[in-house]
C-alpha cells in the first residue's frame, strides 16, 4: 500500500492509497520522513489538501474509498453533503438520514472515518454547540472550522469551548 506524508498547519498528514483510491488521510503529531509522493494519485491528494489548507479549495476530486459497513458508508456519504464552512449537529445528521434514534451509532461511525478533512466529520458538532468527537483532537477540529469560516469570510472565526 503506497503511503505519503506531508506537513500541514495542524500536523503531519499520512495518506494511503489502495487499488486506485485514496483510502485514508489522517493527521499526526509525530514527525515522519517527508519524501516525494510515490504515485501520481498520492501527489494529487497532497496537492489538493495543500490547496485546502491554503484556502483555495473547498471540495476534493480525487477518488476515495474506505473500508466500512453499509451503515458506516451511508454516514460517511452524508458527511460529504455538508457544505464547506458550515456545521450540523449529530441530531441533525441523524434526522437527515431518517434515523433520529441512531445519534450514537452515527457519532460512532463519524469517529471511524479514515478520510479526515476530505470526508468532513469535523463539521459535525454537539447539539449544544460544543466541539466534540474528533479523532484528531478537538483542537484540530476547532482549527479546521475556524479555517473554513475565515476562508469564507463569514460567521465566527474564533470558536470557544
C-alpha positions as CSV (number, residue, x, y, z in Angstrom):
1,X,0.0,0.0,0.0
2,X,1.7,3.3,-1.1
3,X,1.9,5.9,1.6
4,X,2.8,9.6,1.6
5,X,3.5,12.1,4.4
6,X,3.4,15.9,4.2
7,X,3.3,18.8,6.6
8,X,0.1,20.7,7.2
9,X,-0.7,23.6,9.6
10,X,-2.2,21.0,12.0
11,X,0.4,18.3,11.9
12,X,1.9,15.6,9.6
13,X,-0.7,14.2,7.2
14,X,-0.4,10.5,6.4
15,X,-2.2,9.5,3.2
16,X,-2.6,5.9,1.9
17,X,-3.6,4.6,-1.5
18,X,-5.3,1.3,-2.2
19,X,-6.4,-0.1,-5.5
20,X,-6.5,3.3,-7.2
21,X,-8.3,5.1,-4.4
22,X,-7.2,7.3,-1.5
23,X,-8.1,5.0,1.4
24,X,-7.1,7.2,4.4
25,X,-6.0,10.7,5.4
26,X,-5.0,11.2,9.0
27,X,-3.0,13.9,10.8
28,X,-0.4,13.0,13.4
29,X,1.8,14.8,15.8
30,X,4.8,12.5,15.1
31,X,7.5,13.5,12.6
32,X,7.9,11.4,9.5
33,X,10.3,11.5,6.7
34,X,8.8,13.8,4.0
35,X,9.6,12.4,0.6
36,X,8.1,12.9,-2.9
37,X,4.8,11.0,-3.2
38,X,5.4,7.6,-4.6
39,X,2.4,7.7,-7.0
40,X,0.6,10.3,-9.1
41,X,-2.7,9.8,-7.1
42,X,-0.9,10.4,-3.8
43,X,0.6,13.6,-5.3
44,X,-2.8,14.7,-6.5
45,X,-4.2,14.2,-2.9
46,X,-1.3,16.1,-1.4
47,X,-1.8,19.0,-3.9
48,X,-5.5,19.2,-3.2
49,X,-5.0,19.0,0.5
50,X,-2.4,21.8,0.3
51,X,-4.9,23.9,-1.7
52,X,-7.5,23.2,1.0
53,X,-5.1,24.4,3.7
54,X,-4.1,27.4,1.6
55,X,-7.8,28.4,1.4
56,X,-8.2,27.9,-2.4
57,X,-10.0,24.5,-2.4
58,X,-13.3,23.6,-0.9
59,X,-14.0,20.2,-2.5
60,X,-11.8,17.2,-3.3
61,X,-11.9,15.5,-6.7
62,X,-9.6,12.5,-6.2
63,X,-11.2,9.1,-5.9
64,X,-11.8,7.9,-2.3
65,X,-12.8,4.6,-0.8
66,X,-12.6,3.4,2.8
67,X,-13.5,0.1,4.3
68,X,-16.6,0.1,6.5
69,X,-20.1,-1.4,6.9
70,X,-23.0,-0.4,4.8
71,X,-24.2,1.8,7.6
72,X,-20.8,3.5,8.0
73,X,-20.7,4.1,4.3
74,X,-24.2,5.8,4.5
75,X,-23.0,8.0,7.4
76,X,-19.8,9.0,5.5
77,X,-21.8,9.8,2.4
78,X,-24.0,12.1,4.4
79,X,-20.9,13.9,5.7
80,X,-19.9,14.6,2.1
81,X,-23.2,16.6,1.8
82,X,-22.3,19.1,4.5
83,X,-21.2,22.3,2.7
84,X,-17.8,23.8,3.3
85,X,-17.8,26.2,6.2
86,X,-21.0,25.0,7.8
87,X,-21.7,22.8,10.7
88,X,-24.5,20.4,11.6
89,X,-25.3,18.6,14.8
90,X,-25.2,14.8,15.3
91,X,-29.0,15.1,15.8
92,X,-29.4,16.9,12.5
93,X,-27.3,14.3,10.8
94,X,-29.4,11.5,12.2
95,X,-32.6,13.3,11.1
96,X,-31.2,13.9,7.6
97,X,-30.5,10.1,7.5
98,X,-34.1,9.4,8.5
99,X,-32.8,7.7,11.6
100,X,-33.4,10.0,14.5
101,X,-32.8,7.4,17.2
102,X,-29.3,6.5,15.8
103,X,-27.4,9.5,17.1
104,X,-24.9,7.4,19.0
105,X,-24.3,5.0,16.2
106,X,-23.9,7.8,13.7
107,X,-21.5,9.6,16.0
108,X,-19.5,6.3,16.3
109,X,-19.4,5.9,12.5
110,X,-18.2,9.5,12.2
111,X,-15.4,8.6,14.6
112,X,-14.4,5.7,12.4
113,X,-14.0,7.9,9.3
114,X,-10.5,7.4,7.9
115,X,-10.5,10.3,5.4
116,X,-10.1,13.2,7.7
117,X,-10.7,16.7,6.2
118,X,-11.8,15.0,2.9
119,X,-14.9,13.4,4.4
120,X,-15.6,16.3,6.7
121,X,-16.6,14.8,10.0
122,X,-15.1,17.9,11.6
123,X,-18.3,19.8,10.5
124,X,-20.5,17.8,12.9
125,X,-20.8,19.3,16.4
126,X,-22.8,18.7,19.6
127,X,-26.4,19.9,19.9
128,X,-25.2,22.4,22.5
129,X,-22.6,23.8,20.0
130,X,-19.7,22.0,21.7
131,X,-16.9,20.7,19.6
132,X,-16.9,17.0,20.5
133,X,-15.8,13.8,19.0
134,X,-12.8,14.3,16.7
135,X,-10.3,11.5,16.5
136,X,-7.5,14.1,15.7
137,X,-8.2,16.1,18.8
138,X,-10.7,18.8,19.5
139,X,-8.0,21.5,18.8
140,X,-7.7,20.3,15.2
141,X,-11.5,20.3,14.8
142,X,-11.5,23.9,16.1
143,X,-8.7,24.9,13.7
144,X,-10.4,23.3,10.7
145,X,-13.8,25.0,11.4
146,X,-12.1,28.4,12.0
147,X,-10.0,28.0,8.8
148,X,-13.2,27.4,6.8
149,X,-15.0,30.3,8.4
150,X,-12.0,32.6,7.7
151,X,-11.8,31.5,4.1
152,X,-15.5,32.2,3.6
153,X,-15.3,35.5,5.5
154,X,-18.4,34.6,7.4
155,X,-19.5,33.8,10.9
156,X,-17.5,33.5,13.9
157,X,-13.8,32.9,13.4
158,X,-12.9,32.2,17.0
159,X,-14.7,29.2,18.4
160,X,-14.8,28.9,22.2
161,X,-15.2,25.7,24.0
